């Protein structure tokens, strides 16, 4: 992450795949900022029902575009709450950016198709770099070696 905190500190904030209190506070801040559109870039707030409580939970995420299609990547891998919640919800979510709420369906990308998306994500999402153990300048083949550990979801807009 370099520009705000060290990579080691960023990884420590999510030790064991769970956010510590500082990471939870920052997550709420980023979610509000992305939802309000206060920051430029590709940040969105994902809203999805909790798999146990059913209560809507919000997660700040960075979208990436590859070949005209938009994606979300789990920087913390498989054992991440938003990933579990999305799977339990059958992919049905709301993405918020500025005052807009857009109903979407997230479709999990097969492992063999994830590498170029992961490479793009690491290049564009500084906060994700400490969590994915591949240098952002590495070839796509290096990302293919870790692709099974990092879920990627294609964003499909739901039309009524």
C-alpha positions as CSV (number, residue, x, y, z in Angstrom):
1,X,0.0,0.0,0.0
2,X,3.0,2.2,0.6
3,X,1.3,5.6,0.2
4,X,-0.7,5.3,3.5
5,X,0.6,2.4,5.5
6,X,3.2,-0.3,5.0
7,X,2.4,-3.6,3.3
8,X,3.1,-5.5,6.5
9,X,0.7,-3.2,8.5
10,X,-2.0,-3.7,5.8
11,X,-1.6,-7.5,6.0
12,X,-1.7,-7.4,9.8
13,X,-5.0,-5.5,9.7
14,X,-6.6,-8.7,8.1
15,X,-4.6,-11.4,9.9
16,X,-6.5,-14.7,9.6
17,X,-8.8,-13.2,6.9
18,X,-10.6,-11.1,9.5
19,X,-10.5,-7.3,9.8
20,X,-9.1,-5.9,13.1
21,X,-10.9,-2.9,14.7
22,X,-8.8,-0.4,12.7
23,X,-9.6,-2.2,9.4
24,X,-13.3,-2.3,10.3
25,X,-13.3,1.5,10.9
26,X,-11.4,2.2,7.7
27,X,-13.8,-0.2,5.8
28,X,-16.8,1.8,7.1
29,X,-15.1,5.1,6.0
30,X,-14.3,3.8,2.5
31,X,-17.8,2.3,2.1
32,X,-19.4,5.7,2.9
33,X,-16.9,7.6,0.7
34,X,-17.4,5.2,-2.3
35,X,-21.2,5.2,-1.9
36,X,-21.2,9.0,-1.8
37,X,-19.0,9.3,-4.8
38,X,-16.5,11.5,-2.8
39,X,-13.5,9.8,-4.3
40,X,-12.6,9.4,-8.0
41,X,-11.9,6.0,-9.4
42,X,-13.5,2.6,-9.4
43,X,-14.6,2.3,-5.8
44,X,-18.1,1.0,-5.1
45,X,-20.0,-0.1,-2.0
46,X,-21.3,-3.7,-2.2
47,X,-24.6,-4.3,-0.4
48,X,-25.5,-7.9,0.2
49,X,-27.7,-9.7,2.7
50,X,-25.7,-11.4,5.5
51,X,-25.8,-15.2,5.1
52,X,-26.8,-15.8,8.7
53,X,-28.6,-12.6,9.8
54,X,-30.2,-11.6,6.6
55,X,-29.3,-8.0,7.5
56,X,-27.8,-6.0,4.7
57,X,-24.1,-5.6,5.0
58,X,-21.9,-3.2,3.1
59,X,-18.3,-3.7,1.9
60,X,-16.1,-1.1,0.0
61,X,-14.6,-2.7,-3.0
62,X,-12.6,-1.7,-6.1
63,X,-13.9,-2.6,-9.6
64,X,-11.7,-3.4,-12.5
65,X,-12.4,-3.5,-16.2
66,X,-11.0,-6.1,-18.5
67,X,-12.0,-6.4,-22.2
68,X,-15.1,-4.2,-21.6
69,X,-16.4,-6.2,-18.6
70,X,-16.4,-5.1,-15.0
71,X,-15.2,-7.4,-12.1
72,X,-14.8,-7.5,-8.3
73,X,-11.9,-9.3,-6.7
74,X,-11.6,-10.7,-3.2
75,X,-8.2,-9.5,-2.0
76,X,-8.5,-11.7,1.1
77,X,-9.3,-14.8,-0.8
78,X,-11.9,-17.5,-0.3
79,X,-12.4,-17.0,3.5
80,X,-13.9,-13.5,3.1
81,X,-17.4,-12.6,4.4
82,X,-18.5,-10.7,1.4
83,X,-17.6,-13.6,-0.8
84,X,-19.6,-16.0,1.4
85,X,-22.5,-13.6,1.5
86,X,-22.6,-13.2,-2.3
87,X,-22.5,-16.9,-2.8
88,X,-25.4,-17.4,-0.3
89,X,-27.4,-14.7,-2.0
90,X,-27.0,-16.4,-5.4
91,X,-25.0,-13.4,-6.6
92,X,-27.8,-10.9,-6.1
93,X,-26.4,-7.7,-4.8
94,X,-26.7,-3.9,-4.9
95,X,-23.7,-1.8,-6.0
96,X,-23.7,1.8,-4.8
97,X,-21.8,4.7,-6.2
98,X,-22.7,8.3,-5.6
99,X,-26.5,8.5,-5.1
100,X,-27.1,5.5,-7.5
101,X,-28.0,2.0,-6.3
102,X,-27.8,-0.6,-9.1
103,X,-29.1,-4.1,-8.8
104,X,-26.5,-6.5,-10.1
105,X,-25.8,-10.2,-10.2
106,X,-22.2,-11.3,-9.5
107,X,-21.1,-14.3,-11.5
108,X,-18.1,-16.2,-10.3
109,X,-15.3,-16.4,-12.8
110,X,-13.7,-19.9,-13.4
111,X,-10.2,-20.2,-12.0
112,X,-8.7,-20.6,-15.4
113,X,-10.0,-17.2,-16.5
114,X,-9.0,-15.2,-13.4
115,X,-5.3,-14.4,-14.1
116,X,-5.6,-11.4,-16.4
117,X,-8.3,-9.9,-14.1
118,X,-6.1,-10.4,-11.0
119,X,-3.2,-8.8,-12.8
120,X,-5.3,-5.8,-13.7
121,X,-6.7,-5.6,-10.1
122,X,-3.2,-5.5,-8.5
123,X,-2.2,-2.8,-11.0
124,X,-5.2,-0.6,-10.2
125,X,-6.0,-1.3,-6.5
126,X,-3.1,-0.3,-4.3
127,X,-5.0,-1.6,-1.2
128,X,-5.1,-5.1,-2.6
129,X,-1.4,-5.4,-3.4
130,X,-0.2,-6.4,0.0
131,X,-2.7,-9.3,0.1
132,X,-2.0,-10.9,-3.3
133,X,1.5,-12.3,-3.3
134,X,2.4,-11.4,-6.9
135,X,4.2,-8.3,-8.1
136,X,2.0,-6.0,-10.1
137,X,4.6,-6.1,-13.0
138,X,4.7,-10.0,-13.1
139,X,3.4,-11.8,-16.2
140,X,-0.1,-13.2,-16.3
141,X,1.3,-16.7,-15.7
142,X,2.4,-15.7,-12.2
143,X,-1.2,-14.7,-11.4
144,X,-2.5,-18.0,-12.8
145,X,-0.4,-19.8,-10.2
146,X,-2.4,-18.1,-7.4
147,X,-5.8,-17.6,-9.1
148,X,-7.5,-20.5,-7.3
149,X,-7.1,-18.7,-4.0
150,X,-8.7,-15.3,-5.0
151,X,-12.4,-15.3,-6.1
152,X,-13.3,-13.0,-9.0
153,X,-16.9,-12.1,-9.8
154,X,-18.1,-10.6,-13.1
155,X,-20.6,-7.8,-12.6
156,X,-23.8,-8.2,-14.6
157,X,-26.4,-5.4,-14.3
158,X,-29.9,-6.7,-13.6
159,X,-32.4,-5.3,-16.0
160,X,-36.1,-5.4,-15.1
